[in-house]
Amino acid sequence: SLCHYPAAQFCIVNNKMAEDADGNVMVCHYEVMQLEFNCKTEEIKKQYKVLALRYHPDRNHGDEENATRKFKQLSAAYAVLSDPHERTWYDDHRDAILRGGNGVAGEDDDEPHTVNVWKYFNASCYTGTSDESPTGFYNVYRTCFEEILKSENDKTKTESASAKALSSIPFGNSATPISTVLSFYNEWENFTSRLNFAWADIYHSVDAPNRATRRVMEKDNQKARDAAKKEFTNQIRSLAKFVKKRDPRFLAYENEIKARKAEEDEKKRLQKVEELTARKDRRERAQLEHENDTEWLEARDNERKAAFLLADNEDEDEDNIKMSGGLGGGGGESDDEMQLQNKLRNASLKDAAGAAEDVAADGSAEETYCCALCEKEFKTEIQLTQHNASKVHRQKVKDQAKAQKKGGSKDKAPKEPASA
């Protein structure tokens, strides 16, 4: 029943239901989708799937014409209600859209001062996208924007000789270049009416009894004019966005941009894969070339170990800086401690490297690696490297550094003055 849909009920009471391009009476989008005005987006999507299966022409043999009409109404309703911005606009102006009126209360019986564009906020106002069809997309909206342009220019000339007339880019047809199409929508999405909207005046200021009253009337009239101008300007801008979203030329342009971007992304991905593959091949070739080169293999191994220890030392230095900063003060002492720790670590690394060289020089010697600080022996250099990076070894290095610093400060004595 239409009683559940206030917009549709209002239109029947006022007997002013508008018609679409096929001569069918416009129906509220919520009534078409059998939903309440306060329904959620998930409900709209779910209901559209159900009704699309029910009214699809392929599933209604023998009643294709009626099913096609309902399916077209359903698609138009879903296109509006599924978009948050278009749904908000439709909810605010659905009475005027369904009536085909101008959306201003109390002016339905008056001669319109601006072009009535409310009926164009519905996809059912056109049929197909043929250039030759009088009710096709291009002819319908070309006529609409031409009427707006003519109204603006004609009334601007009569209202003010100094007012600037609009000069718009043509809407065109399916063969219009995309650059022209984009320029057209850019102009209309930034549309601002040049009309003075004097018909929106609330008072006749000439009838004011005195000057003070006339000033108040003129001030209220100007507010009403500004509000009407803002409403009409937003209406035309919203119409341009509505048409742009359904323009086959713009949709094809968007798809082309997406395809081009996907192609560029794929090229970048393939280029990156090629670079990684080439880098891997270079490493493998270098390894094969130096497979029997003991010095090269040892140098590579030492580089990896040094990089590991360097990164580990840098992380620990950052932690020490944060600790010293958080304690507030004592920054100079922390720097000295870190320098001592770094020296000790470097010394241990040099000792390990020297031991490795000695072992390499004497092939018959038994390979042993030891940490003098922790008094531990290891069978391989990797084990020693891992030990040097352990928390236990680090803590002992810290303790030794502190002890050396403390002992050094106590051993210092004042210098005796030089003899004359």
C-alpha positions in Angstrom: 0.0 0.0 0.0 1.2 3.5 -0.8 0.3 4.7 2.7 3.7 3.3 3.8 5.4 5.7 1.5 4.7 9.4 2.4 6.2 10.8 -0.8 4.0 8.6 -3.1 1.0 9.4 -0.9 1.6 13.1 -1.1 1.7 12.9 -4.9 -1.6 11.1 -5.2 -3.3 13.5 -2.8 -2.2 16.4 -4.9 -2.9 14.5 -8.2 0.4 15.7 -9.7 2.3 12.5 -10.4 5.0 13.1 -13.1 5.6 10.8 -16.0 8.8 9.4 -17.3 10.0 9.1 -21.0 7.8 6.0 -21.6 4.7 7.7 -20.3 4.6 5.7 -17.1 3.8 7.4 -13.8 6.9 8.0 -11.7 7.0 5.8 -8.5 8.9 6.4 -5.4 12.2 4.5 -5.3 11.4 3.1 -1.9 8.1 1.8 -3.1 9.8 0.2 -6.1 12.2 -1.6 -3.8 9.5 -2.3 -1.2 11.5 -0.7 1.6 11.0 1.8 4.4 12.7 5.3 4.3 14.9 4.4 7.3 16.2 1.2 5.8 19.9 0.4 5.9 22.3 0.0 3.1 22.6 -3.7 3.6 18.8 -4.0 3.3 18.9 -2.2 0.0 21.5 -4.5 -1.4 19.8 -7.6 -0.2 16.4 -6.5 -1.5 17.8 -5.6 -4.9 19.2 -9.1 -5.3 15.8 -10.6 -4.5 13.8 -8.3 -6.7 16.3 -8.5 -9.6 15.8 -12.2 -9.8 12.1 -11.9 -9.6 11.6 -9.2 -12.3 14.4 -10.1 -14.7 12.9 -10.5 -18.2 14.6 -13.8 -18.8 12.7 -15.3 -15.8 9.3 -13.9 -16.9 8.4 -15.7 -20.1 5.1 -14.4 -21.5 5.3 -11.2 -19.5 8.5 -9.7 -20.8 7.2 -6.2 -21.4 5.9 -5.7 -17.9 9.0 -7.4 -16.4 11.3 -5.2 -18.4 9.5 -2.1 -17.1 9.7 -3.2 -13.5 13.3 -4.2 -13.9 14.2 -0.8 -15.3 12.4 0.9 -12.4 14.3 -1.4 -10.0 17.7 -0.6 -11.5 17.1 3.1 -11.5 15.9 3.0 -7.8 18.9 0.9 -6.8 21.4 3.2 -8.6 20.1 6.1 -6.5 19.5 4.5 -3.1 22.8 2.6 -3.1 24.8 5.8 -3.4 24.8 7.7 0.0 25.0 11.2 -1.6 22.3 10.6 -4.1 20.1 8.9 -1.5 20.5 12.0 0.7 19.6 14.3 -2.1 16.6 12.1 -3.1 15.3 12.0 0.5 15.5 15.8 0.7 13.7 16.4 -2.6 11.7 13.3 -3.5 8.3 15.1 -3.3 9.4 17.6 -5.9 11.1 14.9 -8.0 7.9 12.7 -8.1 5.7 15.7 -8.8 8.0 17.0 -11.4 7.7 20.3 -9.6 10.4 22.9 -8.8 10.9 21.9 -5.2 9.8 25.2 -3.7 6.8 25.2 -1.5 3.9 27.3 -2.6 5.1 27.9 -6.1 3.6 25.0 -8.0 0.8 27.3 -9.3 3.0 30.1 -10.2 5.0 30.6 -13.4 8.4 29.1 -12.8 11.3 31.6 -12.7 13.9 28.9 -13.2 14.1 25.7 -15.3 12.4 22.8 -13.8 15.1 20.1 -13.6 13.7 17.8 -11.0 12.3 15.3 -13.5 15.9 14.8 -14.8 17.0 13.4 -11.5 15.6 10.0 -12.5 17.1 7.6 -15.0 13.6 6.8 -16.3 13.5 10.3 -18.0 15.4 8.8 -21.0 15.4 5.6 -22.9 18.7 4.2 -24.3 21.8 6.0 -25.4 21.1 6.4 -29.1 22.0 9.7 -30.8 19.0 9.6 -33.0 16.3 8.8 -30.4 14.4 12.0 -29.2 14.1 10.4 -25.8 17.7 9.1 -25.7 20.3 10.0 -23.1 22.1 12.6 -25.2 19.0 14.4 -26.6 17.2 14.6 -23.3 20.1 16.0 -21.2 21.4 18.2 -24.1 18.0 19.8 -24.1 18.0 20.2 -20.3 21.3 22.0 -20.1 20.5 24.1 -23.1 17.3 25.3 -21.4 19.2 26.2 -18.2 21.8 28.1 -20.3 19.1 30.0 -22.2 17.2 30.9 -19.1 20.3 32.2 -17.4 21.4 34.2 -20.4 18.0 35.6 -21.2 17.1 36.7 -17.7 20.5 38.0 -17.1 20.2 40.4 -20.0 16.8 41.7 -18.8 17.7 42.0 -15.1 21.1 43.7 -15.3 23.0 45.1 -18.2 26.3 44.6 -16.4 25.7 40.9 -15.5 27.9 38.4 -17.3 26.2 35.9 -19.5 27.0 32.2 -19.4 29.0 30.6 -22.3 28.8 26.9 -21.9 30.5 24.0 -23.7 28.0 21.9 -25.7 26.8 18.6 -24.2 27.5 16.8 -27.5 26.7 13.2 -28.4 28.4 9.8 -28.3 31.1 11.0 -30.8 32.1 14.0 -28.7 35.8 13.9 -27.7 36.4 13.0 -24.0 38.3 16.2 -23.4 35.2 18.2 -24.4 33.1 16.0 -22.2 35.3 16.5 -19.2 35.4 20.3 -19.7 31.6 20.3 -19.9 31.1 18.6 -16.6 33.9 20.6 -15.0 32.0 23.8 -15.9 28.6 22.6 -14.7 29.9 21.1 -11.5 31.1 24.6 -10.6 28.0 26.3 -11.8 26.8 29.5 -10.1 23.6 31.2 -11.1 23.8 34.9 -12.3 20.1 35.5 -11.6 19.1 37.9 -8.8 16.2 35.7 -7.5 14.0 38.8 -6.8 10.9 36.5 -6.9 12.0 35.0 -3.6 11.4 38.3 -1.7 9.3 38.0 1.4 8.2 41.6 1.7 7.4 44.5 -0.6 9.8 47.0 0.7 8.1 49.9 -1.1 5.2 49.5 1.2 7.3 50.1 4.3 6.0 52.9 6.6 9.4 54.2 7.3 13.1 53.9 6.5 14.1 51.7 9.4 11.3 49.2 8.5 12.3 49.2 4.9 15.9 48.4 5.8 14.8 45.4 7.8 12.6 44.2 4.9 15.4 44.6 2.4 17.7 42.7 4.7 15.3 39.8 5.0 14.6 39.8 1.3 18.3 39.6 0.6 18.6 36.6 2.9 15.8 34.9 1.1 17.4 35.6 -2.3 20.7 34.2 -1.2 19.1 31.1 0.2 17.1 30.6 -3.1 20.3 31.2 -5.2 22.2 28.7 -3.1 19.5 26.1 -3.4 19.2 26.4 -7.2 23.0 26.4 -7.6 23.4 23.2 -5.6 20.5 21.7 -7.6 22.2 22.3 -10.9 25.6 21.1 -9.6 24.0 17.9 -8.3 22.3 17.4 -11.7 25.6 17.6 -13.4 27.1 15.0 -11.1 24.0 12.8 -11.5 24.3 12.9 -15.3 28.1 12.5 -15.3 27.8 9.3 -13.3 25.5 7.8 -16.0 27.2 9.2 -19.1 28.5 6.3 -21.2 31.4 8.5 -22.5 32.6 9.2 -18.9 32.1 5.6 -17.9 34.2 4.4 -20.8 36.9 7.0 -19.9 37.0 5.7 -16.3 37.3 2.1 -17.5 40.2 3.1 -19.8 42.0 4.9 -17.0 41.6 1.9 -14.7 42.9 -0.4 -17.5 45.8 1.9 -18.1 46.7 2.0 -14.5 46.4 -1.8 -14.2 48.7 -2.1 -17.2 51.3 0.2 -15.7 51.2 -1.6 -12.3 51.7 -4.9 -14.1 54.7 -3.5 -16.0 56.2 -2.2 -12.8 55.7 -5.6 -11.2 57.3 -7.5 -14.1 60.2 -5.0 -14.1 60.7 -5.6 -10.4 60.6 -9.4 -10.9 63.2 -9.1 -13.7 65.5 -7.0 -11.5 65.3 -9.4 -8.6 65.9 -12.4 -11.0 68.9 -10.6 -12.5 70.3 -9.8 -9.1 69.9 -13.4 -8.1 71.6 -14.6 -11.2 74.5 -12.3 -10.6 75.0 -13.7 -7.1 74.8 -17.3 -8.3 77.3 -16.6 -11.1 79.7 -14.9 -8.7 79.4 -17.8 -6.3 80.1 -20.3 -9.1 83.1 -18.3 -10.3 84.6 -18.2 -6.8 83.4 -21.6 -5.7 87.0 -22.8 -5.0 88.4 -19.4 -4.0 88.8 -19.8 -0.2 89.8 -16.1 0.4 86.7 -14.9 -1.4 84.4 -17.2 0.5 86.0 -16.1 3.8 85.7 -12.5 2.9 82.0 -13.0 2.2 81.5 -14.8 5.4 83.3 -12.1 7.4 81.1 -9.5 5.7 77.9 -11.2 6.8 79.2 -11.6 10.3 80.3 -8.0 10.6 77.0 -6.8 9.2 75.2 -8.9 11.8 77.2 -7.6 14.7 77.1 -4.0 13.4 73.3 -4.0 13.2 73.2 -5.6 16.7 75.5 -3.0 18.1 73.5 -0.1 16.5 70.3 -1.4 18.1 72.0 -1.6 21.5 73.4 1.9 21.1 69.9 3.2 20.4 68.6 1.5 23.5 71.4 3.0 25.6 70.6 6.5 24.2 66.9 6.1 25.1 67.8 4.8 28.6 70.2 7.7 29.2 67.6 10.2 27.9 64.8 8.7 30.0 66.8 8.9 33.2 67.3 12.7 32.7 71.0 13.7 32.8 74.2 11.8 32.7 74.3 11.9 28.9 78.1 12.4 28.8 78.7 9.3 31.0 76.5 7.1 28.7 78.5 8.2 25.7 81.7 7.2 27.3 80.3 3.9 28.3 79.1 3.2 24.8 82.6 4.1 23.4 84.3 1.7 25.8 81.8 -1.0 24.9 82.4 -0.5 21.2 86.1 -0.7 21.7 85.8 -4.0 23.6 83.6 -5.5 21.0 85.9 -4.4 18.2 88.8 -5.9 20.1 87.0 -9.2 20.6 86.1 -9.3 16.9 89.8 -8.6 16.0 90.9 -11.3 18.4 88.5 -13.8 16.8 89.6 -12.8 13.3 93.2 -13.1 14.3 92.6 -16.6 15.7 90.9 -17.6 12.5 93.9 -16.4 10.5 96.3 -18.3 12.7 94.3 -21.5 12.3 94.1 -21.0 8.5 97.9 -20.5 8.4 98.5 -23.8 10.3 96.3 -26.4 8.8 97.3 -29.0 11.3 96.3 -26.9 14.3 93.1 -27.7 16.1 90.5 -25.1 15.5 89.4 -23.5 18.9 87.6 -20.3 19.6 87.4 -18.7 23.0 86.0 -15.8 24.8 88.5 -14.5 27.3 85.9 -12.4 29.1 83.4 -15.2 29.7 86.2 -17.9 29.8 84.4 -20.1 27.3 85.7 -22.1 24.3 83.8 -22.8 21.1 84.4 -25.3 18.3 83.4 -22.9 15.4 83.7 -19.2 14.7 79.9 -19.0 14.1 79.3 -20.2 17.7 81.7 -17.5 19.0 79.9 -14.9 16.9 76.5 -15.9 18.3 78.0 -15.9 21.8 79.3 -12.3 21.4 75.8 -11.2 20.3 74.1 -12.9 23.4 72.7 -10.9 26.3 75.0 -12.6 28.8 78.1 -11.6 26.9 76.8 -8.1 26.4 76.1 -7.7 30.1 79.6 -8.8 31.0 81.0 -6.3 28.5 79.0 -3.6 30.1 80.1 -4.6 33.6 83.7 -4.6 32.5 83.4 -1.2 30.9 81.9 0.3 34.0 84.6 -1.3 36.2 87.4 0.0 34.0 85.9 3.4 34.0 85.5 3.4 37.8 89.0 2.1 38.3 90.5 4.7 35.9 88.8 7.6 37.8 90.2 6.4 41.1 93.8 5.9 39.8 93.9 9.5 38.5 96.1 11.8 40.7 96.7 15.5 40.6 99.7 16.4 38.6 102.7 18.0 40.5 103.6 21.5 39.4 106.7 21.6 37.1 109.9 22.7 38.7 111.3 26.0 37.7 
